Amino acid sequence: MTADAAITAADVRSAALSLPDTTEKLAWGQPTFRVAGKIFASLGDDETAMGVKCPREDRAELIAAEPEKFFIREGHDDHYAWMRVRLSALADEDELAAILADSWRQVAPRRLAAAHPEVDVAGEGAGAAREDEG
């Protein structure tokens, strides 16, 4: 991917489905990506943003640091460990992959996550991985 090529919904789908035991399922009219039946990512209605798991205690710091990239949908994400990422603000496919991997690890069963150490993003992405949340 070139530096000026934007991340697309197709890139999100490809990166999400490359993670172990991930499935895609429509919910609320939107594509969602799941591991062990739990949603770890979704594409927004207009496919310009994706939702990912993020511990609520980490969200404010991430949003304050990069408001052009991270945001919450008021009245919808407020009470959940979830936030949105503007696809146009992502640097490249590596950043996309790191954010999705972080979200995946937060909902993947411990045994599955442990069986796939290659998905460990070592603190990169949208919040510190919390394998026991979800």
N, C-alpha and C positions, 0 to 999 in steps of 0.2 A: 504494500500500500504506500502510495506517495504521501508526502507531508500535507498536500492540499486536498487529498481525497477524504471526504467525510465518511464517518462510520454510518452504516445504514442498518435498517431493520434486518436485512438479510445477513449482515455481519453478526448482529446480536444472536439471531437464530442459530447460525453456524457455530459460533463460539459456545453458546449455552448447550447445544446438543452434543458438543464434543466432550462435555464433562461426563464422568462415569454415571451410568444408570439414569440419565436425564431423559425425561419425556416432555412432549409439548401437548398442552391441552387448552382449548378455548374456555375461558371463564369471563363472564361479564362482557362477552363480545370481543375479548382481547386474547392474544396468545400469551399463555403463561408457561413457564418452564419449571419443572418439578423434579425433585429427587425424593424417593420414598413417599410419594404422594403429597409432599409439602412444596409450596411455591417458594422459589428462591429468586425468580426474576419474571418480569412481565414487560410487554411492549405497550406503550400508551396508544390511545385511540388514533392519533395522527402519526404514530411511529417516529416521532422526533425525540422521544425520551423513553427511558426504560425505568422500571421500578426494581429496586434491589433491597435485600435485607440489610439493615444497619442498626446496631444497638442505639437506642434513643439517646443514651448518654454520650455517644460519639457524633451524632448528627449535627448539633449546633456548631461544633468546632469545624467540621468539614464544610458546612454551608458557609460559615463566616470566612473560611480560608479561600474558598473557590465558589462564590455565589453564581458565577456564570455557568458552572458545571453541575453543582448539587442544589437541590431544592426539595421542599415537601409541598404536597398539594393540601392547602389549608382545608380543614374540615374532613379530610379523608385519611391522611397519614399521621395526624397529630398524636394519636394514642397507640400507634403501632411501631414496631422496630423495622421501619421501612422508610426509604427515601427515593427520590427520583434523580436521574442522571440525564442531562441533555447530551444527546449523541453528538451533536455538532461541536461540543466543547472537549470531547475526548481527543487526546493527542494522537493515538494510533490504536491498532488492533491489540498491541501488548497491554495497553492500559485497559481496554475493554475486557480482555481475558483476565487480567488481575482482579478487576472489580467483580466480574461474574464468579471467578473462583472463590473469592472471599465470601460472597453471598452463598454460594453452594455449600461451602464448609460450615456455615452457620446452621444449616438445616439438615445436612446429610447425617444419617445415623453414624455414631462414633466408629463402629466397626467398618463401615464403608469408607469413611474418611481416612481411617488408619490404613486401610488396604490400598489407598491411592495417595501416597506422600507427594507425588508429582503435582498434585493440586494445591499443595501448601504454598501460599503466596507470601509467607514471612512478613505479615503485617502490612502488605500493600493493599490497595483497593479501598473500598468504602467501609472502613471500620475494622476493628480487630476481630478475628474469627472467634466465634463462640459456638462450639460444636453442640453444646447442651441446650441452646436456645431454640426457639422455633415453635 
